[in-house]
């Protein structure tokens, strides 16, 4: 039985590209166009992996969905990859949250609304963003995939997480 991957993105072209890459490599693909549909399909199909876009109908919709996946008992074990064109900061610091907060305290970085951070050595990744209430929110994820999507890097991340 092939592994199931859910893609949640509001851009049909991105969905088609990622879906083709994954299907050609033997994965079963499920798609959704927004957070609400994505969460419904997550709970119905229990995929082995979720690949989420960052910005859909709102700037934070992908982050919110990643948080919801982690908060719900039925879905919290599903690994999450975030597709993004936002620059990802690499760190060797195992305290990824602390590193994000320290980076944001530096004067030149105070205006950043979103930080994507990863520590490849320890397989740690997360999103640190300022929500609409001005609060810092940190969400752990399992990795990032750059947009535009590159087949090799996408498949490398998918295989790392689910084989």
TAMO-V876792 format. One line per field, one symbol per residue. phi: phi as a letter, one per 30 degrees, with the letter a starting at -180 (. if undefined). psi: psi as a letter, one per 30 degrees, with the letter a starting at -180 (. if undefined). A space follows every 50 residues. Layout:
BEGIN
phi->???
psi->???
END
This chain:
BEGIN
phi->.ddcbcccadcdddedddddedddcjddccbbcaeddddddeddchddac ccddcbdbdceddddeddeddcedcddddbccdacddcdcbcddcddedd ddedddedcddddbbcbbbddchcaaccbcddcicdbcbdbclbbdcddc eddddddddddbi
psi->klkkkkkjkfjeeeeeeeeeeeefgglkkkllfleeeeeeeeeefilfkk jklekcflfgeeeeeeeeeffkeffffkkkkkklfkkkkklfkfieeeee eeeffkefgffkfkkkkkjfeghkllkjljafggkkkkkklflkkkkkkk eeeeeeeeeeeg.
END
